[in-house]
Amino acid sequence: MQIRILETGEPPEPLKSQFGDYPAMFERLLSPFSDRLSFSTTAAHKGAPMPKLAEFDGLLITGSPAGVYEEHDWIEPCAALVRETVKAGKPQVGICFGHQLMAQALGGRAEKSDRGWGVGVHDYKISGEADWMSPPSNRMACAVSHQDQVTAAPPGARILGGSDFCPIGVLEYAQGPAISFQPHPEFSHDYGETLLRFRKDRIPAERADPGIASYKNRSDRELMGKWIVNFFLQHAR
């Protein structure tokens, strides 16, 4: 199954040599759960043309420092691809910016939250069930790094998980085989902590310091990776 990674951003340059880019992080996370997946990348944030539907079996949209409401030339083509992928009945998964992009493209809303920065490892309550959530869990702890949030889910979408800080944290969409997550399962704890230390100059200490300390806690990133692989394979043609 060919998964096209729609790359919408990249790590800060000093971190890339140590940790790789976001597509590489996703491949490291997902590949151990199935040898049926192969990966290719479209660097959307660099102006690469959108892939044709015939070129992939599933779509995975990464995080980005950009906001979905910003006027970058590449954002609307990405949103159009989300809608085209839904119409084609092909599975897609969005992470962080990808979560917000999918929600907005399919009729919801994302915006900068008055709650401010969410950083470190956050706990999400899982409030819904789905076949791809195997093994099941009623909670999910994972790295986050965002100021923007989905503030209105698209019509018919199910909110499967969230937290007090981010109520709409996991979505399953009514329009087609599509799910999205606000947290970052592709972030290892080493990367997440290093990124947060790198950004301390722009994040208030009362958020950054507890966030850094939280990386000593457990993470369910591998569980999320398993769920994502399950979702793609359930919709493989």
Contacts in CASP RR format, 6 or more apart in sequence:
PFRMAT RR
TARGET T0000
AUTHOR 0000-0000-0000
METHOD contacts of the structure
MODEL  1
MQIRILETGEPPEPLKSQFGDYPAMFERLLSPFSDRLSFSTTAAHKGAPM
PKLAEFDGLLITGSPAGVYEEHDWIEPCAALVRETVKAGKPQVGICFGHQ
LMAQALGGRAEKSDRGWGVGVHDYKISGEADWMSPPSNRMACAVSHQDQV
TAAPPGARILGGSDFCPIGVLEYAQGPAISFQPHPEFSHDYGETLLRFRK
DRIPAERADPGIASYKNRSDRELMGKWIVNFFLQHAR
1 36 0 8 1.000
1 37 0 8 1.000
1 38 0 8 1.000
1 57 0 8 1.000
1 58 0 8 1.000
1 232 0 8 1.000
1 233 0 8 1.000
1 236 0 8 1.000
2 38 0 8 1.000
2 39 0 8 1.000
2 40 0 8 1.000
2 55 0 8 1.000
2 56 0 8 1.000
2 57 0 8 1.000
2 58 0 8 1.000
3 30 0 8 1.000
3 37 0 8 1.000
3 38 0 8 1.000
3 39 0 8 1.000
3 40 0 8 1.000
3 56 0 8 1.000
3 57 0 8 1.000
3 58 0 8 1.000
3 59 0 8 1.000
3 60 0 8 1.000
3 232 0 8 1.000
4 39 0 8 1.000
4 40 0 8 1.000
4 41 0 8 1.000
4 42 0 8 1.000
4 51 0 8 1.000
4 55 0 8 1.000
4 56 0 8 1.000
4 58 0 8 1.000
4 59 0 8 1.000
4 60 0 8 1.000
5 22 0 8 1.000
5 23 0 8 1.000
5 26 0 8 1.000
5 39 0 8 1.000
5 40 0 8 1.000
5 41 0 8 1.000
5 42 0 8 1.000
5 60 0 8 1.000
5 61 0 8 1.000
5 62 0 8 1.000
6 42 0 8 1.000
6 44 0 8 1.000
6 59 0 8 1.000
6 60 0 8 1.000
6 61 0 8 1.000
6 62 0 8 1.000
6 78 0 8 1.000
6 81 0 8 1.000
7 21 0 8 1.000
7 22 0 8 1.000
7 23 0 8 1.000
7 41 0 8 1.000
7 42 0 8 1.000
7 43 0 8 1.000
7 44 0 8 1.000
7 45 0 8 1.000
7 62 0 8 1.000
8 44 0 8 1.000
8 45 0 8 1.000
8 61 0 8 1.000
8 62 0 8 1.000
8 63 0 8 1.000
8 64 0 8 1.000
8 66 0 8 1.000
8 74 0 8 1.000
8 78 0 8 1.000
8 97 0 8 1.000
8 98 0 8 1.000
8 101 0 8 1.000
9 22 0 8 1.000
9 45 0 8 1.000
9 62 0 8 1.000
9 63 0 8 1.000
9 64 0 8 1.000
9 65 0 8 1.000
9 66 0 8 1.000
9 97 0 8 1.000
10 16 0 8 1.000
10 21 0 8 1.000
10 22 0 8 1.000
10 45 0 8 1.000
11 19 0 8 1.000
11 20 0 8 1.000
11 21 0 8 1.000
11 22 0 8 1.000
11 191 0 8 1.000
11 195 0 8 1.000
12 195 0 8 1.000
12 198 0 8 1.000
14 198 0 8 1.000
15 191 0 8 1.000
15 194 0 8 1.000
15 195 0 8 1.000
15 198 0 8 1.000
18 194 0 8 1.000
19 25 0 8 1.000
19 188 0 8 1.000
19 190 0 8 1.000
19 191 0 8 1.000
19 194 0 8 1.000
22 62 0 8 1.000
22 63 0 8 1.000
22 186 0 8 1.000
23 39 0 8 1.000
23 41 0 8 1.000
23 62 0 8 1.000
25 186 0 8 1.000
25 187 0 8 1.000
25 188 0 8 1.000
25 191 0 8 1.000
26 39 0 8 1.000
26 60 0 8 1.000
26 62 0 8 1.000
26 186 0 8 1.000
27 39 0 8 1.000
28 186 0 8 1.000
29 185 0 8 1.000
29 186 0 8 1.000
29 221 0 8 1.000
29 222 0 8 1.000
29 225 0 8 1.000
30 37 0 8 1.000
30 225 0 8 1.000
30 228 0 8 1.000
30 229 0 8 1.000
31 37 0 8 1.000
33 225 0 8 1.000
33 226 0 8 1.000
33 229 0 8 1.000
34 229 0 8 1.000
34 233 0 8 1.000
36 233 0 8 1.000
36 236 0 8 1.000
37 229 0 8 1.000
37 232 0 8 1.000
37 233 0 8 1.000
40 55 0 8 1.000
40 56 0 8 1.000
42 48 0 8 1.000
42 49 0 8 1.000
42 50 0 8 1.000
42 51 0 8 1.000
44 50 0 8 1.000
44 74 0 8 1.000
44 77 0 8 1.000
44 78 0 8 1.000
45 64 0 8 1.000
45 66 0 8 1.000
45 72 0 8 1.000
45 74 0 8 1.000
46 74 0 8 1.000
47 73 0 8 1.000
47 74 0 8 1.000
50 77 0 8 1.000
50 78 0 8 1.000
50 80 0 8 1.000
50 81 0 8 1.000
51 81 0 8 1.000
53 84 0 8 1.000
53 85 0 8 1.000
53 88 0 8 1.000
53 90 0 8 1.000
56 90 0 8 1.000
57 90 0 8 1.000
57 91 0 8 1.000
57 232 0 8 1.000
57 236 0 8 1.000
57 237 0 8 1.000
58 85 0 8 1.000
58 90 0 8 1.000
58 91 0 8 1.000
58 92 0 8 1.000
58 232 0 8 1.000
58 235 0 8 1.000
59 81 0 8 1.000
59 82 0 8 1.000
59 85 0 8 1.000
59 90 0 8 1.000
59 91 0 8 1.000
59 92 0 8 1.000
59 93 0 8 1.000
60 92 0 8 1.000
60 93 0 8 1.000
60 94 0 8 1.000
60 95 0 8 1.000
60 228 0 8 1.000
61 78 0 8 1.000
61 82 0 8 1.000
61 92 0 8 1.000
61 93 0 8 1.000
61 94 0 8 1.000
61 95 0 8 1.000
61 97 0 8 1.000
61 98 0 8 1.000
61 101 0 8 1.000
61 102 0 8 1.000
61 180 0 8 1.000
62 94 0 8 1.000
62 95 0 8 1.000
62 96 0 8 1.000
62 97 0 8 1.000
62 98 0 8 1.000
62 186 0 8 1.000
63 95 0 8 1.000
63 96 0 8 1.000
63 97 0 8 1.000
63 98 0 8 1.000
63 184 0 8 1.000
64 96 0 8 1.000
64 97 0 8 1.000
64 98 0 8 1.000
66 72 0 8 1.000
66 75 0 8 1.000
66 97 0 8 1.000
67 75 0 8 1.000
67 97 0 8 1.000
67 100 0 8 1.000
67 110 0 8 1.000
67 112 0 8 1.000
67 148 0 8 1.000
68 75 0 8 1.000
68 79 0 8 1.000
68 97 0 8 1.000
68 100 0 8 1.000
68 101 0 8 1.000
68 104 0 8 1.000
68 110 0 8 1.000
68 148 0 8 1.000
69 104 0 8 1.000
69 110 0 8 1.000
69 111 0 8 1.000
69 112 0 8 1.000
75 101 0 8 1.000
78 101 0 8 1.000
78 105 0 8 1.000
79 101 0 8 1.000
79 104 0 8 1.000
79 105 0 8 1.000
80 105 0 8 1.000
82 92 0 8 1.000
82 101 0 8 1.000
82 102 0 8 1.000
82 105 0 8 1.000
82 106 0 8 1.000
82 178 0 8 1.000
83 105 0 8 1.000
83 106 0 8 1.000
85 92 0 8 1.000
85 178 0 8 1.000
86 92 0 8 1.000
86 106 0 8 1.000
86 173 0 8 1.000
86 175 0 8 1.000
86 176 0 8 1.000
86 178 0 8 1.000
89 176 0 8 1.000
89 177 0 8 1.000
89 235 0 8 1.000
90 177 0 8 1.000
90 235 0 8 1.000
91 177 0 8 1.000
91 178 0 8 1.000
91 231 0 8 1.000
91 232 0 8 1.000
91 234 0 8 1.000
91 235 0 8 1.000
92 102 0 8 1.000
92 177 0 8 1.000
92 178 0 8 1.000
92 179 0 8 1.000
93 178 0 8 1.000
93 179 0 8 1.000
93 180 0 8 1.000
93 181 0 8 1.000
93 228 0 8 1.000
93 231 0 8 1.000
93 232 0 8 1.000
94 101 0 8 1.000
94 102 0 8 1.000
94 179 0 8 1.000
94 180 0 8 1.000
94 181 0 8 1.000
95 180 0 8 1.000
95 181 0 8 1.000
95 183 0 8 1.000
95 184 0 8 1.000
95 185 0 8 1.000
95 186 0 8 1.000
96 144 0 8 1.000
96 145 0 8 1.000
96 146 0 8 1.000
96 181 0 8 1.000
96 182 0 8 1.000
96 183 0 8 1.000
96 184 0 8 1.000
97 148 0 8 1.000
98 180 0 8 1.000
99 150 0 8 1.000
99 169 0 8 1.000
99 171 0 8 1.000
99 180 0 8 1.000
99 181 0 8 1.000
99 182 0 8 1.000
100 110 0 8 1.000
100 148 0 8 1.000
100 149 0 8 1.000
100 150 0 8 1.000
100 182 0 8 1.000
101 110 0 8 1.000
102 171 0 8 1.000
102 173 0 8 1.000
102 178 0 8 1.000
102 180 0 8 1.000
103 109 0 8 1.000
103 110 0 8 1.000
103 150 0 8 1.000
103 152 0 8 1.000
103 153 0 8 1.000
103 154 0 8 1.000
103 157 0 8 1.000
103 168 0 8 1.000
103 171 0 8 1.000
103 180 0 8 1.000
104 110 0 8 1.000
104 150 0 8 1.000
106 154 0 8 1.000
106 157 0 8 1.000
106 173 0 8 1.000
106 175 0 8 1.000
106 178 0 8 1.000
107 154 0 8 1.000
107 155 0 8 1.000
108 150 0 8 1.000
108 152 0 8 1.000
108 153 0 8 1.000
108 154 0 8 1.000
108 155 0 8 1.000
108 157 0 8 1.000
109 150 0 8 1.000
109 151 0 8 1.000
109 152 0 8 1.000
110 148 0 8 1.000
110 149 0 8 1.000
110 150 0 8 1.000
110 151 0 8 1.000
111 148 0 8 1.000
111 149 0 8 1.000
111 151 0 8 1.000
112 147 0 8 1.000
112 148 0 8 1.000
113 147 0 8 1.000
113 148 0 8 1.000
113 149 0 8 1.000
113 151 0 8 1.000
113 166 0 8 1.000
115 149 0 8 1.000
115 165 0 8 1.000
115 166 0 8 1.000
116 147 0 8 1.000
116 207 0 8 1.000
117 146 0 8 1.000
117 147 0 8 1.000
117 203 0 8 1.000
117 204 0 8 1.000
117 207 0 8 1.000
117 208 0 8 1.000
118 144 0 8 1.000
118 145 0 8 1.000
118 146 0 8 1.000
118 147 0 8 1.000
118 165 0 8 1.000
118 166 0 8 1.000
118 207 0 8 1.000
119 144 0 8 1.000
119 145 0 8 1.000
119 196 0 8 1.000
119 199 0 8 1.000
119 203 0 8 1.000
119 207 0 8 1.000
119 208 0 8 1.000
119 211 0 8 1.000
120 143 0 8 1.000
120 144 0 8 1.000
120 145 0 8 1.000
120 192 0 8 1.000
120 193 0 8 1.000
120 196 0 8 1.000
120 210 0 8 1.000
120 211 0 8 1.000
120 212 0 8 1.000
120 214 0 8 1.000
120 215 0 8 1.000
121 141 0 8 1.000
121 142 0 8 1.000
121 143 0 8 1.000
121 144 0 8 1.000
121 189 0 8 1.000
121 211 0 8 1.000
121 214 0 8 1.000
121 215 0 8 1.000
121 217 0 8 1.000
121 219 0 8 1.000
122 141 0 8 1.000
122 142 0 8 1.000
122 143 0 8 1.000
122 144 0 8 1.000
122 163 0 8 1.000
122 165 0 8 1.000
122 166 0 8 1.000
122 183 0 8 1.000
122 214 0 8 1.000
123 139 0 8 1.000
123 140 0 8 1.000
123 141 0 8 1.000
123 163 0 8 1.000
124 139 0 8 1.000
124 140 0 8 1.000
124 141 0 8 1.000
124 142 0 8 1.000
124 161 0 8 1.000
124 162 0 8 1.000
124 163 0 8 1.000
124 166 0 8 1.000
124 169 0 8 1.000
124 170 0 8 1.000
124 183 0 8 1.000
125 138 0 8 1.000
125 139 0 8 1.000
125 161 0 8 1.000
125 162 0 8 1.000
125 163 0 8 1.000
126 133 0 8 1.000
126 136 0 8 1.000
126 137 0 8 1.000
126 138 0 8 1.000
126 139 0 8 1.000
126 140 0 8 1.000
126 160 0 8 1.000
126 161 0 8 1.000
126 170 0 8 1.000
127 159 0 8 1.000
127 160 0 8 1.000
127 161 0 8 1.000
127 162 0 8 1.000
128 158 0 8 1.000
128 160 0 8 1.000
128 161 0 8 1.000
129 136 0 8 1.000
129 160 0 8 1.000
130 160 0 8 1.000
130 172 0 8 1.000
130 179 0 8 1.000
131 230 0 8 1.000
131 234 0 8 1.000
132 179 0 8 1.000
132 227 0 8 1.000
132 230 0 8 1.000
132 231 0 8 1.000
132 234 0 8 1.000
133 160 0 8 1.000
133 227 0 8 1.000
133 230 0 8 1.000
134 226 0 8 1.000
134 227 0 8 1.000
134 230 0 8 1.000
135 223 0 8 1.000
135 226 0 8 1.000
137 220 0 8 1.000
137 223 0 8 1.000
139 220 0 8 1.000
140 161 0 8 1.000
140 170 0 8 1.000
140 183 0 8 1.000
140 220 0 8 1.000
140 223 0 8 1.000
140 224 0 8 1.000
141 217 0 8 1.000
141 218 0 8 1.000
141 219 0 8 1.000
141 220 0 8 1.000
142 181 0 8 1.000
142 183 0 8 1.000
142 184 0 8 1.000
142 185 0 8 1.000
142 187 0 8 1.000
142 219 0 8 1.000
142 220 0 8 1.000
142 221 0 8 1.000
142 224 0 8 1.000
143 183 0 8 1.000
143 184 0 8 1.000
143 185 0 8 1.000
143 187 0 8 1.000
143 189 0 8 1.000
143 192 0 8 1.000
143 215 0 8 1.000
143 219 0 8 1.000
143 221 0 8 1.000
144 166 0 8 1.000
144 182 0 8 1.000
144 183 0 8 1.000
144 184 0 8 1.000
145 184 0 8 1.000
145 187 0 8 1.000
145 192 0 8 1.000
145 195 0 8 1.000
145 196 0 8 1.000
145 199 0 8 1.000
146 166 0 8 1.000
146 182 0 8 1.000
149 166 0 8 1.000
149 168 0 8 1.000
149 182 0 8 1.000
150 168 0 8 1.000
150 169 0 8 1.000
150 171 0 8 1.000
150 182 0 8 1.000
151 168 0 8 1.000
152 168 0 8 1.000
153 159 0 8 1.000
153 168 0 8 1.000
153 171 0 8 1.000
154 171 0 8 1.000
154 173 0 8 1.000
154 174 0 8 1.000
154 175 0 8 1.000
155 174 0 8 1.000
156 173 0 8 1.000
156 174 0 8 1.000
157 171 0 8 1.000
157 172 0 8 1.000
157 173 0 8 1.000
157 174 0 8 1.000
158 171 0 8 1.000
158 172 0 8 1.000
158 174 0 8 1.000
159 167 0 8 1.000
159 168 0 8 1.000
159 169 0 8 1.000
159 170 0 8 1.000
159 171 0 8 1.000
160 170 0 8 1.000
160 171 0 8 1.000
160 172 0 8 1.000
160 179 0 8 1.000
161 168 0 8 1.000
161 169 0 8 1.000
161 170 0 8 1.000
162 168 0 8 1.000
162 169 0 8 1.000
162 170 0 8 1.000
162 182 0 8 1.000
163 169 0 8 1.000
166 182 0 8 1.000
168 182 0 8 1.000
169 181 0 8 1.000
169 182 0 8 1.000
169 183 0 8 1.000
170 179 0 8 1.000
170 180 0 8 1.000
170 181 0 8 1.000
170 182 0 8 1.000
171 179 0 8 1.000
171 180 0 8 1.000
172 178 0 8 1.000
172 179 0 8 1.000
173 179 0 8 1.000
173 180 0 8 1.000
177 231 0 8 1.000
177 234 0 8 1.000
177 235 0 8 1.000
179 228 0 8 1.000
179 231 0 8 1.000
181 224 0 8 1.000
183 224 0 8 1.000
184 192 0 8 1.000
184 221 0 8 1.000
185 221 0 8 1.000
185 222 0 8 1.000
185 224 0 8 1.000
185 225 0 8 1.000
185 228 0 8 1.000
186 221 0 8 1.000
187 195 0 8 1.000
187 221 0 8 1.000
188 221 0 8 1.000
189 215 0 8 1.000
189 219 0 8 1.000
192 215 0 8 1.000
193 212 0 8 1.000
193 215 0 8 1.000
196 203 0 8 1.000
196 208 0 8 1.000
196 211 0 8 1.000
196 212 0 8 1.000
196 215 0 8 1.000
197 212 0 8 1.000
199 208 0 8 1.000
200 208 0 8 1.000
END
